[in-house]
Amino acid sequence: MKITIGLTKTDRAADYVPAMDGYREGAAQDVVLLEVEAPTKHEGGWQAVEVGEAYFTATNAPQEVIEADPLALAVYRELAEEVRRQGKVPHRLSMSVGDTVQVDDGPRLAVASFGFTQLD
């Protein structure tokens, strides 16, 4: 499964802080691309909301919580492998309000104050 995470950047000159203002079309993003061997899921596959929640867990939760969630654990392991390949930790990995998530070629969602909003 291909996961695309868009970590939206703050633009102080435009008085835009995504964590406060939410997603803004055209805002600059750092993009994290992951190829995850996801655990088996029902016929419809993993949805972007589930993957976004798993990514959030993988980058914010204590290790025992990550290990209890098979999808979060798969994302966590791929993130660790990506950091190893690049030889550095990106400036920010944690997902928050204003960031985006997409699974394969499915709809792109933005993290909102309470849940996710579909963009496409």
C-alpha angles and dihedrals in degrees: 000000000000114000123192117193119187112202103199117222126227115245108201093179089060091040089241123146110171095204088059102029101036127224118341120193111244095019114144116260139188105226125217114196118194134179104204128189093219124201116256114285136183121283095278092058127219115327124219092249091056092046092047090052091047091049090050090050092047092054101037113026131086115264094256091056091049092049091052092058112067095200094045089049091052090050091046092052093049091048089052090049091049091052089049091051093049094042092225142066114249118244091257132008102164116101120227142158112319095028124114139224132195131177117211106312095329128120119306116236131197123215109245131188089270111025129315136319123209113237103182 
